[in-house]
Amino acid sequence: MTCDGGFCRCPNGLVFAGTQCSQSCPIGYIANNRGVCTRGCQGNQIEVGGECLNHAVAGQPCRVQAQCVGGSSCLRGRCACAQGTIFNGSICVYGRGWLSGSPI
């Protein structure tokens, strides 16, 4: 293990798994951006770059597209329904007057 600027890291792409450097983290753990194994993400989260991010629905903040669920997309830091759809409280659905993306 090498230490630099107050942070210690395992050499050559290895990760720190509790008490020693290892090729990979144990099952149920992920390596954070410092190469330290931490508990994995929960069911309502995704792992992005060693960090757990919460799933989000339309109107909630997002950092990456994969966070947005229910047919929403990450747009300018918020999950949003596509044009012609509205959020019904859980998913994006075609709004009044729309069917299959075309006006009726």
Secondary structure, 3 states (H helix, E strand, C coil): CEEECCEEECCCCCEECCCCEECCCCCCEEECCCCEEEECCCCCEEEECCEEEECECCCCECCCHHHECCCCEEECCEEECCCCEEECCCCEEECCCEECCEEC
